[in-house]
């Protein structure tokens, strides 16, 4: 993992500068991208990808993103993460017919055309997911975001246990790493203590809405980025909290189009200024600056 942390964005006075991730890839061909806390990003799964954002990482759909878009993002120095569902069957995907009926469970609530998968059946499911990881390599993705990796905590239609989910999620991480792909843990908060060593970063939806953001702190404490979004709520309330915790948080539309509000851009944490000790009070004491600083690992804000 040496050298991967150089992907971390650093701020000048008024703007981000991006260290091209492809430079790291060219000098360390075996390195897997493991972003530091505070890494900037954009998440877009719907519509024509807006490639204009000055961020380190783009998270886009594995199947729908054109190769030309991935190549364009790489040319601009962006890391490209490719989204796919690893825990659900989607009837609109190109490979949908390859999934046996026996692997398909109950529908996901509020997501038409999508059903939970029996993640215990690796003999059948493994090759199908392996093919998706191979597609990510073919399309030159730098990593993957496998979704719906918490079926055991939902009404999946199968008697999935926590142990079943751990085994499957670890398998996904191992298979991604075998292919040189970075991989993030999507939601699945209960299993973070068991999986933090297997995954390179985390991605969460709505932890502020559900008052469970503290559970993601082990990733930051391990020097790994936590990406996240809120679809509802007041950004002026949750953004400063996200920034203080070292998270890379956005407010997005639920359909995950190009719209975004970046907490670190819109609500930057002021850098405290040191006040000189007045010359007429030589015995006055001052509180150490470290007690005033918010935790923003390896990120400097204006």
C-alpha positions in Angstrom: 0.0 0.0 0.0 3.0 2.3 0.1 2.6 5.5 -1.9 -1.1 5.1 -2.2 -1.7 7.9 0.3 -0.3 10.3 -2.2 -3.8 10.3 -3.8 -5.0 12.4 -0.9 -6.1 15.9 -1.9 -4.5 19.0 -0.4 -6.1 22.4 -0.4 -4.5 25.6 -1.3 -6.0 28.9 -0.4 -9.2 28.6 -2.4 -9.3 25.4 -4.3 -8.4 21.7 -4.4 -5.4 20.3 -6.3 -5.6 16.7 -7.4 -2.7 14.4 -7.4 -3.3 12.2 -10.5 -4.0 8.7 -9.3 -2.7 7.2 -12.6 0.8 8.4 -11.6 0.6 6.2 -8.6 -0.7 3.3 -10.7 2.2 3.7 -13.2 5.0 3.8 -10.6 3.4 1.1 -8.3 1.6 -1.3 -10.7 0.8 -3.7 -7.8 -0.6 -1.0 -5.5 -4.2 -1.0 -4.6 -5.9 2.4 -4.1 -6.5 3.0 -0.4 -7.7 6.6 0.1 -7.0 8.6 3.3 -9.8 10.3 5.2 -10.9 13.5 3.6 -10.5 12.3 0.0 -12.8 14.2 -2.3 -15.3 12.4 -4.6 -18.3 12.4 -6.8 -21.0 9.7 -7.0 -23.2 9.5 -10.1 -25.1 6.5 -11.3 -27.7 8.1 -13.4 -27.5 10.1 -16.6 -24.5 11.3 -18.7 -21.5 11.6 -16.3 -20.6 15.1 -15.5 -16.8 14.9 -15.6 -16.1 18.5 -14.6 -15.8 18.1 -10.9 -12.3 18.7 -9.5 -12.3 15.6 -7.2 -9.9 12.7 -6.6 -12.5 9.9 -7.1 -15.5 9.2 -9.3 -17.9 6.4 -8.4 -19.9 5.4 -11.5 -21.9 2.4 -12.7 -19.9 -0.6 -13.9 -22.4 -1.5 -16.7 -23.6 1.9 -17.8 -20.5 4.0 -17.8 -19.0 4.3 -21.3 -15.4 3.3 -21.7 -14.8 6.8 -23.2 -15.9 8.4 -19.9 -13.7 6.2 -17.8 -10.7 7.0 -20.1 -11.6 10.7 -19.9 -11.6 10.6 -16.1 -8.3 8.8 -16.0 -6.8 11.4 -18.4 -7.9 14.1 -15.9 -6.1 12.2 -13.1 -9.3 10.8 -11.4 -9.6 7.5 -9.7 -12.5 5.5 -11.1 -14.6 3.3 -8.8 -17.2 1.1 -10.5 -20.5 0.4 -8.8 -22.4 -3.0 -9.1 -24.8 -4.8 -6.9 -23.1 -7.9 -5.3 -26.1 -8.9 -3.1 -29.1 -8.4 -5.4 -30.3 -9.5 -8.8 -31.4 -6.7 -11.1 -33.6 -7.7 -14.0 -32.3 -4.9 -16.3 -28.6 -5.9 -16.2 -26.9 -7.4 -19.2 -26.1 -10.6 -17.3 -29.5 -11.0 -15.6 -30.4 -14.2 -17.4 -27.3 -15.9 -16.1 -28.5 -15.9 -12.5 -30.4 -19.1 -11.7 -33.9 -18.7 -10.3 -32.9 -20.5 -7.1 -30.4 -17.7 -6.3 -33.1 -15.1 -6.4 -35.0 -14.3 -3.2 -37.5 -11.7 -2.1 -37.8 -8.3 -3.8 -35.9 -5.3 -2.3 -38.4 -2.9 -0.8 -39.0 0.1 -3.0 -36.7 -1.1 -5.7 -38.7 -2.7 -8.5 -37.0 -5.4 -10.6 -34.5 -6.2 -7.8 -34.3 -9.3 -5.6 -31.9 -10.4 -2.9 -29.3 -13.1 -3.7 -28.5 -16.2 -1.8 -24.9 -15.3 -0.9 -24.3 -18.7 0.6 -24.3 -20.3 -2.8 -20.8 -19.3 -3.9 -20.4 -22.3 -6.3 -23.0 -20.7 -8.5 -22.8 -17.0 -7.4 -19.0 -16.8 -7.4 -18.4 -17.1 -11.1 -21.1 -14.6 -11.8 -19.6 -12.0 -9.5 -16.1 -12.9 -10.7 -17.2 -12.0 -14.2 -18.3 -8.6 -13.0 -15.0 -8.0 -11.3 -13.3 -9.1 -14.6 -15.4 -6.6 -16.4 -14.2 -3.9 -14.0 -10.6 -4.8 -14.9 -11.4 -4.8 -18.6 -13.0 -1.4 -18.3 -9.9 -0.2 -16.4 -11.7 0.6 -13.2 -9.4 1.3 -10.2 -11.8 -0.3 -7.8 -15.3 -1.4 -7.1 -18.3 -0.5 -4.9 -20.3 -3.7 -4.4 -23.8 -2.8 -3.1 -26.3 -4.7 -1.0 -23.7 -6.6 1.0 -26.0 -6.8 4.1 -28.7 -9.2 3.0 -28.4 -11.1 6.3 -29.9 -8.1 8.1 -32.8 -7.8 5.7 -35.8 -9.9 4.7 -34.0 -11.6 1.9 -36.0 -14.8 1.6 -33.1 -16.9 2.7 -31.9 -17.9 6.2 -28.7 -15.8 5.9 -26.6 -15.4 9.0 -23.9 -12.9 10.0 -21.3 -15.6 9.3 -22.7 -16.2 5.8 -22.4 -12.5 5.1 -18.9 -12.2 6.5 -17.7 -15.1 4.4 -19.2 -13.6 1.2 -18.0 -10.1 1.9 -14.5 -11.4 2.6 -14.6 -13.4 -0.6 -15.6 -10.2 -2.6 -12.6 -8.3 -1.0 -10.2 -11.1 -1.8 -11.3 -11.5 -5.4 -11.1 -7.7 -5.9 -7.6 -7.6 -4.5 -6.5 -10.5 -6.6 -7.4 -8.4 -9.6 -5.6 -5.3 -8.3 -8.9 -3.6 -7.5 -9.7 -1.3 -4.6 -12.9 -2.2 -2.8 -15.2 -0.4 -0.4 -17.5 -1.7 2.3 -21.0 -0.4 1.5 -23.2 0.2 4.6 -23.1 -3.1 6.7 -22.3 -1.2 9.8 -22.7 -4.1 12.2 -19.8 -6.0 10.6 -17.3 -3.1 10.4 -15.2 -4.4 13.3 -14.8 -7.8 11.5 -14.3 -6.4 8.0 -12.2 -3.3 8.4 -9.0 -5.2 7.7 -10.5 -6.6 4.4 -11.7 -3.4 2.8 -9.9 -0.3 1.6 -12.5 2.3 2.5 -16.2 2.6 3.5 -19.2 4.1 1.8 -22.4 4.9 3.7 -25.9 6.2 3.1 -27.8 8.3 5.6 -25.9 7.6 8.8 -26.7 11.1 10.1 -30.4 10.5 9.4 -30.2 7.3 11.4 -27.8 8.6 14.1 -25.2 5.9 13.5 -22.2 7.7 12.1 -20.0 6.9 15.1 -19.9 3.3 13.9 -17.8 4.3 10.9 -15.0 5.9 12.9 -12.9 2.7 12.9 -12.1 3.3 9.3 -10.9 6.8 9.9 -8.9 5.6 12.9 -7.3 3.1 10.6 -6.4 5.8 8.1 -9.0 4.8 5.6 -11.5 7.1 3.9 -15.2 7.1 4.8 -17.4 8.3 1.9 -21.0 9.0 2.4 -24.2 10.8 1.4 -27.4 12.2 2.9 -30.5 12.4 0.8 -32.5 14.4 3.3 -31.8 16.8 6.1 -30.1 20.1 6.6 -26.6 20.2 5.2 -25.7 23.1 7.5 -26.4 20.7 10.4 -24.8 17.4 9.3 -21.9 18.8 7.2 -19.9 20.3 10.0 -20.3 17.1 12.0 -19.1 15.0 9.0 -16.1 17.3 8.5 -15.2 17.0 12.2 -15.3 13.3 12.0 -13.0 13.2 9.0 -15.6 11.9 6.6 -16.1 12.8 2.9 -19.8 13.6 2.9 -22.1 14.8 0.1 -25.8 15.7 -0.1 -27.2 14.0 -3.2 -30.6 13.4 -4.9 -31.8 9.9 -4.2 -31.5 8.9 -7.9 -27.8 9.7 -7.7 -27.6 12.0 -10.7 -24.9 14.7 -11.1 -26.2 17.1 -8.5 -24.0 17.3 -5.4 -23.3 19.4 -2.3 -19.8 18.7 -1.0 -19.6 19.3 2.8 -15.9 20.0 2.8 -16.3 22.6 0.1 -19.5 24.3 1.3 -18.8 24.2 5.0 -15.0 24.4 5.4 -13.7 24.4 8.9 -11.9 27.7 9.7 -8.3 27.3 10.7 -7.8 28.8 14.2 -5.5 31.8 14.3 -3.0 32.1 17.2 -3.4 35.3 19.1 -0.1 36.8 20.3 0.3 37.1 24.0 0.0 40.8 24.9 3.3 42.3 26.0 1.8 43.9 29.1 0.6 40.5 30.4 3.7 38.3 30.3 2.3 35.8 32.8 -0.9 35.1 30.8 -1.4 31.5 29.7 -3.0 30.4 26.5 -4.8 27.2 25.7 -2.8 24.9 23.4 -3.9 25.2 19.8 -4.4 21.4 19.5 -7.4 21.7 21.9 -9.2 24.0 19.4 -8.5 22.0 16.3 -11.2 19.8 14.8 -10.1 16.4 13.6 -9.4 16.6 9.9 -6.8 14.0 9.1 -4.3 15.0 6.5 -6.6 17.7 5.1 -5.9 21.4 5.3 -8.8 23.7 5.0 -8.8 27.4 4.4 
